[in-house]
Amino acid sequence: MEPVVISIVVAAIVMVFLVASSVRIVPQARRYNVERFGRYRRTLQPGLNLVVPMADRINTKLDVREQVYSSDPRPVITEDNLVVNIDTVLYYQITDPRAAAYEVADYLQAIDQLTVTTLRNVIGSMDLEETLTSREEINSRLRAVLDDATGKWGIRVNRVEIKAIDPPHTIKEAMEKQMRAERDKRAAILHAEGERQAKILTAEGTKQKDILEAQGAQQAMILRADGEAKAVELVFQAVHRNNADPKVLAYKYLETLPHLASSDNNTFWVIPGELTEAVRTVTRAFGDDGASTAPAPPAEPSAGAEGAPDEARSPELEAGSSLLLDAAAAADEAEKQAAAAVSDAKAEAAAAQSPQVPRRA
């Protein structure tokens, strides 16, 4: 009985082992490649899978989720013979587990080397400044080359990003100096532009001010001229309306003469040529008034009819001749007074200019 029991136990253990080795549970987002007698058989999907014990075996276990691979900084030479260190970040995903396992020995190393060679080809056609400012273009070109090369490996490259570009230390210092000089240049340009705008605005303001002042002076002169014209017109109408005779006008003419030397700043003034005529007119006016107001001498009776006209005519001639003499004397006296007034005005003007000379009362 004991050999039979031992045989049953051994058989049960073998069956359990065979069942356990034939069942494979694949997690989600995983793929298992199965080989039968060393040849690829199939790829196990997530879940419960059965394999042939002792004949099938799991060769590779792959993760089909999107993976991130960061490469180490690699030296790259630019077109202007400068060495820069560039490190990249690669986002990829396995789409075909069979190709990823059997088409390439190590797909990560293959992707890394392909990234470096492609990066050197791309950067070698650019100078340093273009390399620093053309990251999007470099990323797109890298992705196109890697996606085309890794397609047959069962891998899809989703994104390629340049993480850092490190130029040499001396180049960094030169770039910093260049940036500092560029900033100083822009600051100087902005300062000069501000001063130019300020000067332009100041000139515009001065121009507007001068224009407004000129317009104001013009309007003031126009209004002053209109006022003077209206005043002259009113005076002219009043004179003609009141029918002023030459005597009044001559008197006003003489009355205005003392105002010519009234100012202390007047050093030279001219006496009009009509002064003598005006004086004679005023004198003649006063002479006519005296003649009109003087009492007439009584007429003597005539001795006869024939001698009467001669006797009556002789007193009139004598009276007329005396009036003419009085008028001439008055004119001469007026001329002397006018000359004295002129000399007094000149003396006052000279005294105003020289404080040492006492002014005449």
C-alpha positions in Angstrom: 0.0 0.0 0.0 2.8 2.4 0.7 4.2 2.4 -2.8 0.8 3.1 -4.2 0.3 6.0 -1.9 3.7 7.4 -2.7 2.9 7.2 -6.4 -0.4 9.0 -5.9 1.3 11.8 -4.0 4.0 12.2 -6.5 1.5 12.3 -9.3 -0.5 14.9 -7.5 2.5 17.0 -6.9 3.4 16.8 -10.6 -0.1 17.7 -11.6 0.0 20.7 -9.3 3.3 21.8 -10.7 2.1 21.4 -14.3 -1.0 23.3 -13.6 0.8 26.1 -11.8 3.4 26.3 -14.6 0.8 26.5 -17.3 -1.1 29.4 -15.8 0.3 32.9 -16.4 -1.3 36.1 -15.1 -0.3 39.2 -17.0 -0.8 42.6 -15.2 -2.4 45.6 -17.0 -0.2 47.6 -19.4 2.2 44.6 -19.6 3.1 42.3 -22.5 4.8 39.0 -22.2 6.5 37.3 -25.2 6.2 33.5 -25.1 8.7 31.2 -26.8 8.1 27.5 -27.5 11.2 25.5 -27.7 13.2 28.7 -28.3 11.0 30.1 -31.0 8.6 33.1 -30.6 5.1 31.8 -30.2 2.8 34.6 -29.1 2.4 37.6 -26.9 0.4 37.3 -23.7 -2.2 40.0 -23.1 -3.2 41.3 -19.7 -5.2 38.8 -17.6 -5.2 35.0 -17.2 -3.3 33.1 -19.9 -2.4 29.4 -20.3 0.9 28.1 -21.6 2.2 24.6 -22.3 4.3 23.5 -19.4 7.9 22.6 -20.1 7.5 23.7 -23.7 6.5 27.4 -23.5 8.5 30.0 -21.5 8.3 33.7 -20.9 11.2 35.4 -22.8 10.6 39.2 -22.3 8.3 41.2 -20.2 7.6 44.7 -21.6 5.8 47.8 -20.3 3.7 49.4 -23.0 3.1 52.6 -21.0 4.7 55.8 -22.2 8.2 55.9 -20.8 10.6 58.8 -20.1 14.3 58.5 -20.8 16.7 61.3 -19.9 20.1 61.1 -21.5 23.4 62.4 -20.1 24.9 65.7 -21.4 26.7 65.0 -24.7 29.3 67.4 -26.3 28.2 68.7 -29.7 30.1 71.0 -32.0 28.3 73.9 -33.7 28.9 75.3 -37.1 31.1 78.1 -35.7 33.3 75.4 -34.0 32.1 75.8 -30.4 31.6 72.8 -28.2 28.3 72.8 -26.2 26.9 70.2 -23.9 23.3 69.2 -24.7 21.1 66.7 -22.8 17.7 65.6 -24.0 14.5 64.1 -22.6 12.8 61.4 -24.7 9.2 60.3 -24.4 8.5 57.0 -26.1 6.0 54.1 -26.0 6.2 50.4 -27.1 3.6 49.6 -29.7 4.8 46.2 -30.9 6.3 44.0 -28.1 7.5 41.4 -30.6 9.5 44.0 -32.6 10.9 45.6 -29.5 12.2 42.3 -28.3 13.4 40.7 -31.5 14.2 43.6 -33.9 16.8 45.3 -31.7 18.9 44.0 -28.9 18.6 47.1 -26.5 16.1 49.6 -27.7 17.1 52.2 -25.1 20.7 52.2 -26.1 19.7 52.3 -29.7 17.4 55.3 -29.1 20.1 57.1 -27.1 22.8 56.6 -29.8 20.4 57.6 -32.5 19.5 60.7 -30.6 23.1 61.8 -30.2 24.0 61.3 -33.8 20.9 63.1 -35.0 21.5 65.9 -32.6 25.1 66.3 -33.8 23.9 66.4 -37.4 21.3 69.1 -36.6 23.5 71.2 -34.4 26.4 71.0 -36.8 24.5 73.0 -39.3 23.7 75.8 -36.9 25.8 78.4 -35.1 25.7 79.0 -31.4 23.1 81.8 -31.5 20.8 79.9 -33.8 21.2 76.8 -31.6 20.1 78.7 -28.5 17.1 80.3 -30.2 15.9 77.3 -32.3 14.9 74.7 -29.8 11.5 74.1 -31.4 13.1 73.4 -34.7 15.7 71.1 -33.2 13.0 69.2 -31.3 10.8 68.7 -34.4 13.8 67.5 -36.5 14.9 65.1 -33.8 11.4 63.7 -33.4 11.0 63.2 -37.2 14.3 61.3 -37.5 13.7 59.1 -34.3 10.1 58.3 -35.2 11.1 57.1 -38.6 14.0 55.0 -37.3 12.3 53.5 -34.3 9.1 52.5 -36.2 10.5 49.2 -37.2 11.5 48.5 -33.6 7.9 48.7 -32.5 8.5 52.0 -30.6 6.8 55.3 -31.1 8.6 58.5 -30.1 6.0 60.9 -28.8 8.2 63.9 -27.9 11.9 64.9 -27.8 12.8 67.9 -25.7 16.2 69.6 -25.2 16.6 69.9 -21.5 19.7 72.1 -21.4 22.3 73.7 -23.7 25.5 74.5 -21.8 28.1 76.5 -23.8 31.7 76.9 -22.5 32.4 79.2 -19.5 34.3 81.8 -21.7 31.4 81.9 -24.1 29.0 82.5 -21.2 31.1 85.4 -20.0 31.2 86.9 -23.6 27.5 86.4 -23.9 26.9 88.1 -20.6 29.0 91.1 -21.7 27.3 91.2 -25.0 23.9 91.2 -23.3 25.0 93.9 -20.8 26.3 96.1 -23.7 23.0 95.5 -25.6 21.0 96.6 -22.6 23.2 99.7 -22.1 22.7 100.5 -25.8 18.9 100.1 -25.6 18.9 102.2 -22.4 20.9 105.0 -24.1 18.6 104.8 -27.1 15.6 105.1 -25.0 17.1 108.0 -23.0 18.0 109.8 -26.2 14.5 109.2 -27.6 13.0 110.6 -24.5 15.1 113.7 -24.7 14.2 114.1 -28.3 10.5 113.8 -27.6 10.9 116.3 -24.7 12.6 118.8 -26.9 10.0 118.3 -29.7 7.2 118.8 -27.2 8.9 121.9 -25.7 9.4 123.4 -29.2 5.8 122.7 -30.0 4.7 124.3 -26.8 6.9 127.4 -27.5 5.5 127.6 -31.0 1.9 127.4 -29.9 2.7 130.0 -27.2 4.2 132.4 -29.7 1.3 131.9 -32.1 -1.2 132.5 -29.4 0.7 135.6 -28.2 0.9 137.0 -31.7 -2.8 136.3 -32.3 -3.6 138.1 -29.0 -1.4 141.0 -29.9 -3.0 141.2 -33.3 -6.5 141.1 -31.9 -5.5 143.8 -29.3 -4.1 146.0 -32.1 -7.2 145.5 -34.2 -9.5 146.4 -31.3 -7.3 149.4 -30.4 -7.4 150.6 -33.9 -11.1 150.1 -34.1 -11.5 152.1 -30.9 -9.3 154.9 -32.2 -11.1 154.9 -35.5 -14.5 155.1 -33.7 -13.1 157.9 -31.4 -11.8 159.9 -34.4 -15.1 159.4 -36.2 -17.1 160.6 -33.2 -14.8 163.7 -32.8 -15.1 164.4 -36.5 -18.9 164.1 -36.4 -19.1 166.3 -33.3 -16.9 169.0 -34.9 -19.0 169.0 -38.1 -22.3 168.7 -36.2 -21.4 171.8 -34.1 -19.9 173.7 -37.1 -16.7 174.7 -35.3 -14.9 177.7 -36.9 -11.2 177.9 -37.5 -10.7 180.0 -34.4 -11.6 177.1 -32.1 -9.5 174.6 -34.0 -6.5 177.0 -33.9 -6.9 177.4 -30.2 -7.0 173.6 -29.6 -3.9 173.4 -31.8 -2.0 175.8 -29.6 -3.4 174.1 -26.5 -1.9 170.7 -27.5 1.7 172.1 -28.0 2.7 172.0 -24.3 2.0 168.3 -24.2 4.8 167.6 -26.6 7.5 168.3 -24.0 5.5 167.0 -21.0 7.4 163.7 -20.8 10.9 163.5 -19.2 12.2 161.0 -21.8 11.7 163.4 -24.7 15.1 164.7 -25.9 14.0 165.9 -29.3 10.7 167.1 -30.7 9.7 169.1 -33.7 7.5 172.2 -33.9 5.0 172.0 -36.8 5.3 174.6 -39.5 1.7 175.6 -39.1 2.4 177.1 -35.6 2.8 180.7 -36.8 -0.3 180.4 -38.9 -2.2 179.1 -35.9 -0.9 181.9 -33.7 -1.9 184.5 -36.2 -5.4 182.9 -36.5 -5.9 183.1 -32.8 -4.5 186.6 -32.7 -6.7 187.6 -35.5 -9.7 186.1 -33.7 -9.0 188.1 -30.6 -8.4 191.2 -32.6 -11.7 190.8 -34.4 -13.4 190.4 -31.1 -11.8 193.6 -29.7 -12.8 195.5 -32.8 -16.4 194.2 -32.6 -16.7 195.1 -28.9 -14.9 198.5 -29.0 -17.3 201.6 -29.0 -17.5 203.5 -32.3 -16.4 207.2 -32.2 -19.2 209.7 -32.7 -19.7 211.0 -36.2 -19.2 214.7 -36.6 -21.8 216.6 -38.7 -20.7 217.4 -42.2 -20.3 220.9 -43.3 -21.6 220.3 -46.8 -22.9 217.7 -49.1 -19.7 217.4 -51.1 -17.2 217.2 -48.2 -19.3 214.7 -46.2 -18.1 211.4 -47.8 -14.4 212.3 -47.3 -14.8 213.2 -43.7 -16.9 210.1 -43.0 -14.4 207.8 -44.8 -11.2 209.0 -42.9 -12.2 207.8 -39.4 -12.9 204.3 -40.8 -9.5 204.1 -42.4 -7.8 205.2 -39.3 -9.8 202.7 -37.1 -9.0 199.9 -39.6 -5.3 200.7 -39.7 -5.2 200.8 -35.8 -6.9 197.3 -35.7 -4.4 195.9 -38.2 -1.5 197.2 -36.1 -3.0 195.7 -32.9 -3.5 192.3 -34.6 0.1 192.3 -35.9 1.4 193.2 -32.5 -0.7 190.4 -30.9 0.6 187.9 -33.5 4.2 189.0 -32.7 3.6 188.7 -29.0 2.0 185.2 -29.5 5.1 184.1 -31.5 7.4 185.3 -28.7 5.3 183.4 -26.1 5.4 180.3 -28.2 9.2 180.6 -28.7 9.5 181.1 -24.9 7.4 178.0 -24.3 9.5 176.0 -26.6 12.8 177.2 -25.0 11.3 176.4 -21.5 10.3 172.9 -22.7 13.8 172.3 -24.1 15.4 173.5 -20.8 13.1 171.2 -18.8 14.1 168.3 -21.0 17.8 169.1 -20.6 17.3 169.4 -16.9 15.6 166.1 -16.7 18.5 164.4 -18.5 21.3 166.1 -16.4 20.4 166.1 -12.6 23.2 168.6 -11.8 21.5 171.5 -13.7 18.6 172.9 -11.6 15.3 172.9 -13.4 13.5 176.1 -14.1 10.4 176.9 -12.2 
